[in-house]
Amino acid sequence: MQQTIRNTLLEYRNLAEEDITTSIEGAGSGDEDEYAASASAGSPRFQDRVQPNSAGFVRTTGFLGKASVVRWIEELTTKLVIYFARNILNTKLSGANFDEFHYGLLQQCTYFLGDNYLAHFSVFRSTGSYPTMFDKTGDHSQPLEKELADIFVNSYFLTVHPMFPILSEREFKMHYEIYYQTAHYPSEVWRNILHVIFAIGAIHTLRTNAQAGVVESDHVMFAFRSGALGRTSTFLVDIPSLEQLQWAAISGLYYLASYHINRAWNLIGLAVRFGHTRALHLVKSNTDLSESEQELELRVWHAISSMERFICVFTGRPSSLQDRFTSIRFPRTVELTFAGPLAYMASLETQAAMAAICPPSNVTTRTTSSIPPWTIFIRSLHLDLIIAEALEELYSPCTVNRTWAVVQNLVFDLDRKLTQWKDDLPPGVLDLSPASEGLLPMHERMYLYLRFYGACILINRPCLCEAQQLSSAIPSQSASSKRMDQDAAVRCLSAARNLIKLLPQNVQPVELYLTTPWWCILHYIVQAGTILIIELSMDIFHLPNETKNLIEESSFVLRWLQALSGTSTPARRAHISLSRLLRLALFKIGRDNHPTAMQFMDEDTSMGPLAGPTSTITFSPQSFIPNTVSAGWQE
């Protein structure tokens, strides 16, 4: 058995070295400079190809492109495993076959959720079990208790809606009040949308502990009731109405917030196609729509477009959007007016109830601010364009056909555009002072800040490479080119470190969820933490004097992930993945006994180097099973 494992390790190492050699040889004769060497010399290596059951294409998650932080985790895992495998070829390796071990590790690199997670909930397996808030007969006509419904609806419109205005808040809340007064609702699709809002609000309520008795299974039940959750699609229509488009989009938003990324990818992509079918991406002339209805359609299109850009960063997959085919303008920084039910006729009873309700009092009150409403949304749309360009230019298969000098210039130009975008922001938008007169809500300002640092990481990431990798691929690289690589790598690391500094030193998950975009904060924590661990695994090549600080900051990331794991299974998974990586990275640089890092590492010991004269590593992969206690797991 030992010889079989030894042979497996040798084959794996030879395959990896052969890939690297092929990439380098493809660049030229061996004395290339940056103008001759292929972009494969740097971080874009191998993004034009994929191998099943390897980094980027694990069966349980599907394809993940080079822009995805999960892909970064997978590739770093592979790199560290190869490194230690080389060092133990002449020592003992305890555990299963190496291939099986490596594949098992890759499966556990993702913090995204899949159907195996949903399968633990009875509603996903059958329709025979309902939470106490529903009538036991399964009759949908019995609405949720109004007090709890208000909490869920307000949570959605206060925290998620400002970034993705898929709905008309005034119109929706008008019908929401009518629904609870008369039991009448405009359509089945509208009620499905209501249940998705309940589902999103239930996640926020669970995370912030805003209401006792809300458990993990509640949002799954609401999603099931909305038709967004199930084993068969309920979204296949011929020519979708605007309402059906909104239903698909908000269902995708639910899956984005709950980190069911493949389902989010599918539904957000469907919403984009629905938008194209309805020509929302084009300027309309001679339309019968009112100005308010036209503005709503504009916002719906840009909201689903922004969601599409967002999910592309999560997955690294190519976007279905092509900006050259879009002609509509950006939305205006004004509140939508509402003059009655849109898109459908109301009954006489509904109209009477509507007349008794004053629309302005029915809209969530936000912090008074001198900054125009929807500024964050519109500025984020401009940022989306820079991110889309970065994904296309730096993370597409054609990137490897360019020279390294071209990639360096693209990185420089995109970083310059990003800096200009920040400089053009209105005063106070990025002011993180406590909410007061004249400032937008803290979570909206944090959203823009997090996206800025995330974009900076994404743009400069291709230059965060090991020195040996670049020197082998570009033996005649000029001094100025090396400085460009160093500067970009430092910008990438600085963005990650600055992002981490945004996190409160007082580790209180509820406070974090209340002051940040709760539905995506985990992504940014993992993104920044992964970048720091990558640098540690490179022997702190780019920041040689910052070893202590980088370890402390990486440990701070683990501390936050550990705290967030209490009510979040994705955070629990991320904590395990980054704990393993940090443990290996610290062992590689001889800091494996760092007290702070060890304090906040996950207790999982399925992989780790054992300090000793033989430098033995023990491997015993375990499939991830959600912790029913720590992850807020209840049925």
N, C-alpha and C positions, 0 to 999 in steps of 0.2 A: 504493500500500500504506500509506504514512504517513497519508493522509487516512482510509483505512478504519479504521486503528487509532485515530486521533484520534476518529472518530465512535463507535467502540465504547466508548472511555473516557467520552465524553460521555453516551452512553446509560446506561452503568453508573452514573455519578455521579447522573444524573437519577433513575434508578430508586431508588437508595439514599435520595436526598433526599426523593423522593415518599413512601417508606415512613415516614421519620421524620416528615414533615409530617402524614401520615394518622394516625400514632400520637398526635401532639400535638393535632391538631384533635379527635380523638375524646375528648379529656379534657374539653373544654368550650369556653368562649367566648374564652379567651385571657388571662384575669386570674385563673386558678385558684390556690388554695392547695392544700396537701397533702390536704385533706379532699374536694376536688373532682377533682383530677387523677388520671388512671388510673395503675395500677401500671406501665403501659407506659412511664412516664416514666423508670423506673430500669432496672436490669439485667434484669428479667423481660421486656423488650421482645420481641415477636414469638414467644414460646414457645407461642402458641396456633395457629401456622401454620407451614408448611414449604414450601420451594420445592426441587424436585428439582435435584440437582447444585449445591447451594449449602451454606453452613454449616449443619450439622445433618442433612443428608440427602444425603451423597455416596454414589453407587451402590456403591462398593467397600466401604463400612463399614456401610451401612444407617442408619436413623434414630438420632441421638444427641441426647438432651434437654439442656436448659440446665444441668443439674447435672454433666454430664460435662466433665472437664478437656479432652478432645479437642475438644469443642464450643467451649470457651473459646479454645483455640488456633486453631481455624478462624475464629472471629469476630474475634479479634485480627488474624489474618492478613488477613482481608477489610478490616478497618478501616484497617490500615496501608497496604495496597495502594491503597485509595481515597484515602487522604491523599496518598501520593506521586503517584498518577495525576493528582490535581488540580494538583499543583505542576509537572507535566511536560507539561501539555496543549500548551504552546507550545514544547516542546523535543523532542529526538529520543527515540524509543523503539525500541530495537533488540530484535529477537527475534520470537517468534511472535505470533499474534493474541492480544489481551488476554484474551478469554474462555477460550481454550484454556490460556493461561498460568495464569489464576486457578483454573480447574478442576484443572489439574495440581498446583498448590500445595495445594489442599484435599485432594486424594488423599494428599498426603505429610504432612499434618498429624498423622495418626494414628500412634501407636507400637504399636497393636494388630497382631496377626498374622492372616493369613487363609489361605485354601487355596492362594493363589499361593506362599506360603512353603512349605507342605507339599509342593507339587508338585515341589520340588527334591529331595525324598527319594525314592529308588527304591521304598521300601516303599509309598508312597502311590500310586505309578503302577502298581506290579505287586507280586507276591509272590515274585519271583524272586531277591531279594537279601536276605541276612541278615547281621547283624554276627557277628563271630567268636565271640561268647559263646553263640550258638545253634548247634544242630546243623544242618548244611547241608541235611538232608532236610526240614526244616520240621516235624519231629515235636515236638509240644508236650509229650510225656511226659518229655523230657529237661530237668530243672530247671536253673536258673541256678546257677553255682558258689556254694556255700553262703557262703563268705567275703564275696563281693560282694553276695549277697542280704541278708546280715545288715546290711551297711552301708546298703543302700537302705531296708530295713524300719525300722531304728533311726532313720534320718534322718527318715522320715515320722512315726513316733510321737513323736519328740522335738520336732520343729519345727512340724508342721502339725496333728497330732491334738489337742493341747491347746486349740486355738482352734476346731476343728471336729470334735468327737468323733462321727464318723459310725459308727464301729465300736466293738465291745467289744474293747479291746486284749488282755485276758486270753484271751478266746475265740479271737481271731484268731491270736495267737501260739502258742496250744496246737496249733491245727491246722497252723500253719506248721511247727512242729517235727516233728509227726507226718508231714507231707508229705515232709520231708527224710529222715526215718528209714524210712518204709515206702512212699513214693511214692503213698500214698492221700490223697485230698482229698475234702472233703464234697460238693462239687458243681462243675459247670462254672462257675457264677456265682462261686463262691468263688475259683476259680483266675483268673478274669477280674479280680476285685478285687485279687488278689495282683499281677497284672501292672500294674495301674494304680498300685499302691503302688511297684512297681519303677520305673515311669515318673516318678513324683513324686520318689522318692529319687534317681533318676539326674540330674534337673535340679539338685537340691540338691548332689549330689556334684560335678557339673560346675562349678557356681558357686563352691563352696568348695575346689575342687581337692583333695578328700579322698582320691581314688583315681586313680592314674595309669591312662590308657587309656580312661577314660570320655569319650565324645564326644557331640556334639549329636544325632547320629542314633540314639543308644541309647534315649533316652526316647521318641522317635517310634516306634521298633520295639516297645517294650513297650506303648505305647498301642494300636498296631495289633494286637498279640497279645491284648490285653484285649477287643477288640471295640469299644472307645471311638472308634477312629479308622477311618474308612472312608467310602466314598461313599454307602453305604446304611445305614439305621438298624438297629441290633440291639436296640433298647430298646422296640419296640412289643409290648406284652403286654396281656392283657385285665385281669385283677386281679393287680397286681404283688405279689410276696412282699416281706417286709422286706429280704431279701437283694438282690432286684432293685432295690429303691429305693436301697439302699446303693451298689450298683454304679453306678447313674445319678448319684448324688450325688458319689461320689468321682471319677468320670470328669469331671464338671463342675469339680471342684476341680483336677484335672490341667490342664484347659484354662485355668482362672483363673490357675494358677501359671505357665503357659507363655504367657499373654497372648493366647490365641486366644479373644478375648472373645465373639464371636458364638456359637461352639460352647459356651462356658461358659454363656452366657445361655440357650441352648436346653436344655442338659442340666440345669442347676440348676432351671430352670422346670419341666422334666419331673419332677424329683425332688419338687418341691413338689406337683405334681398327683398323683403317686403317693402322697404322704403324705396328701393329702386323701382319696384313694380308700380308703386304709386307716384313715381317721379318726384319724390320729395327733394331730390338732389338738384332739381332744375328750377330755374326762374319760371314762374307762371304768369302769363299775361291774359287779360280778359277773363279773370276768374270771378266766380260768384261768391267766393269766400270773403268774409269780413276781414278787416285789417288784423283784428285780434286772432282770428282763426289762421290767417296766413303766418302770423308770428308764432303761433303754437306749432304749426307744422315745421317751421324753421328750427325751433328748439328741439322738437322731437328728432328731426334728422341729425342735428349736431350732437344731441345727447347720445344717440345710438352710435354715431361715428366716434365719439370720444370713448365710449365703452369698448368699441372694436379696437381702437388703438391700445387701450389699457390691457385688454385680454391678449393682444399680440405680444406685449412685453412679458406678461405672465408666462406665455407658452413658447415664445420665440417663433411662432408660426407666421406665414405670410398673410397679409391683410387682404380682405376682399374689396377694400376701398382703393379707388384710383382717382386722385384729386383732379386730374385733368378732365375728368368727365363730370365734375361738379361745378355748377355755376351760381348757386345761391350765395347770398351774403351771410355774414355773421349776424346773430341775433342782436337786438337792441337792449340797452341797459335800462329797461322799463318793465314795470309790472304789467301783466296781461289784464285787460278789462274783461268783464264777463257780463253778457246781456241775456243770459238764458241758456237752456240746454243746447249743447252743440252735438251735431251728428245724429240726433234722434229726436223724435217728438215725445213730449211728456203728456201723461194723461191729465184730465181735468183736476183730479184729486192731487196729483203731483204738483201741478201748476199752482193750486191753491196753497199747498204747503210751502212751495217755493216763495210765493209772494210774502209769506209771513216771516221769512228769514232774510236778514240783511247780509248780503255777500261779504262786505268788507270785514265784518266781525267774525267771519267764518274762516279767515286765513290766519295761519300761524304767525304770531308776532315775533319779529326778529329784532336783534339789537339795533337801536337807532345808529345810523352811520352816515358820515359825510361822503362816503364812497358809494357810488351808484349801485343799485341792486344788480345782481348777476355779473358783477365785475369779475369775480373769481372764475365763474363758468366760462366767460368769454376769453379771459386771459389764458385759461387752461386749453382752450381750443387753439390758440396761437402756439402754445407749447406742444400740442399734439402734432402740429405740422413739422416741428423740428424733430420730434421723436420718430415720426413716420419716415422722415428723410434718413435719420440715423439707422433705422431698421433696414431700409432698402439699400443704403450705400455700404453699410458696414457689416450687416448680418445676413446677407442673401448669398446664395450659392455662387453668383457671378463675382463676388468680392475676391475670391481666391485667384481669379484670372487677372487681377490687377497687380501692379508692382507694390512693394512695401512703401515706396515713396508716395504713391497715390493715396494709399490708406492713411499715411501720416498726415497728408494735406487735408484729407476729408475730416479726420479727427480734429485738426486745428480749426478748420472753417466752421464745423458744426459747434465746437466749443465756443467760438467767437459769436455765433448766432445765439447760442444759449445765454451768454453773458449779456448780449444786447437786449434780449428778451427781458432779462431781469432788470436791467437799467431802465427800461421803458415802462416798468410797472408804476402805477400811481403811488404817491407817497402814502405810507402807512399800510399798504397791502401785506407786506412781509414783516410788519411790526408785531412781535410776539409778546407785547406787554399784555397784562391781564385785560380782559374785555372791559371797555369803558365807553363813554360817549365818543362817537366818531370812529370807532373801530368795528370791523366785521367780526362775527363770532370766531372764537379761537380755532375751532375745528376747521373752519373754512380757510383761515390763514395758514394753518398747519398743512392743509391739503396741498396748497400751492408750493409751500416750502419743501415738503417731502417729494413732490413731483419734480421740483427743480434739482434737488440733490440726486434723485433717482435717475434723471436724464443725464446729469453730469457723469455719474458712474457708467451708464450705458454707453455714452459717447467715447469716453476715454478708456474703457475696459480693453479694447483690442491691443493697447500698448502695455498692459500689465502682464509682462511675460518674464520668464526666467532668462537670466543673462546668457546662460549656456545655450538655450534654445535659439536666441537671436544671433549670437556670435557664430554658431555652427551654420546657420542658414545664410547669414550675411557677413562673411569673413572680412569683407573690405568696406564695411559700413563706415561712413564718414562721422567725424566728431559731432557735427551739427545734427545729423540724423539721430545719433545716440542721445543727444540732449533733448530732441523732440520726444523720443520715447520716454526718457526719464521724466520730463515735465508732464506728459500726459498721464503716466502712471501715478505720479504724485498727485495730480488733480483728481484722479479716480479715487485714490486712497483718502485724500482730504475730504472729498464729498462724502465718502462713507463715514469718516470720523465726525464730520460736522452733523451728519444726519443722526448719528448716535447721541451727540450732544443735545439734540432736541428733546430726547427722552428725559423725563423728570428723574432726578437723583433719588427721590423718594418713590420706591417701586410700589405703586398702588395701581393695579389694573383698572379699577373703576375710574380713577382720575384720568388715566391715559385714554380710555375709551370715550370719556366725556369731552376731552380737549383735542382729540385728533380724529381724522376720518376712520372711525372704528372698523369699517368694513375692509380696509386695505392696509392698516398700520402694520400688521404682521408681515406682509410682503416686504415692506421697506426695512423692517428690522432684520429680516433674514437676508435681504440683499446686501445691506451694509455689513452685517456680521460675516457673511461668506467672503466678501472682499478682504476683510482684515485677516481671516484665516488663510486665504490664498497667499497673502503677503508673508505671513508667518511660515507657511510651507515652502516659500522661496528663500528661506533663511534671511528674511528681512533685507532683501537686496536693495530695495528702493528707499527704505527709511532705516538705515543701519543703526541710528542712534535712538530709535523709538521702540526698541524691543519691549521694554517694561510697559510703556503706555499702551502699545498694541495688545499685549496680553491682558492688561487691565480692562481695556475697552471691549475686547472679545468676551471676557468674563462677564462684563456688564450686560452684553447681549444675551448670554446664557441666563443671567439672573432674570432678565425681563421675560425671556421665553419660558423659564421655569414658573414665573408668576402667572403668566397668561395661560399656562396649561390647565389651570384650575377650572376654566369654563370653555376651553377651546381644544378640541382634538387636533386640528392643524398645528396649533402652537406646540402641543405635546410632541407631535411628529418632528417638527422643526427642531425642538430642543434635543431630541435624540440624535438627529442627523448632525447638527452642528457640534454637539458634545463629542461625538465620535471623531469628527474631523479635527477639532481643536486638540483632542487627546493625542492623535497621531502627529499633528503638526508640532506640538510641544515636545513630543518624544524625539522627533526628527532634529530639533534644534537644542536638545538637551535641557529642556525646561519642564519636563513632564511632572515634576513635583511642585509646581507653582501652587501655593496654598489657595489663592483666590479662585483660580481657574478650577481647581479640584472641588472647591466648595459648591460651585454652581453647575458642575457637570451632571448630566443625567446619571442615575444609578445604574442604568443599563450597562452591563459588562460583556455583551456578546462579542465585542471586538476590542482589542487593546493590546499594546505592547507590554511585555513584562520586563521590567528593568532587571538586568543581570548580565553575567559575563557572556552568555550565549546570544543575547539580544533576541530572544525567542518572542514570537507573536502568537497569541492564541486566537483561534477563530472558531466561533460557534454561532452562526447567524440564526436569528430568531425572527419569525414572521411577526409583524407588528399587530398587536391586538389592542384596540382602544381600551384605556383604563376607565372602567365604568364608574369609578369613584372620582378620580381627579379630573375627568373630562366632562363633568356635568351630565353623565350618561344616565338617563332614566327612561323608562317606557311606561 
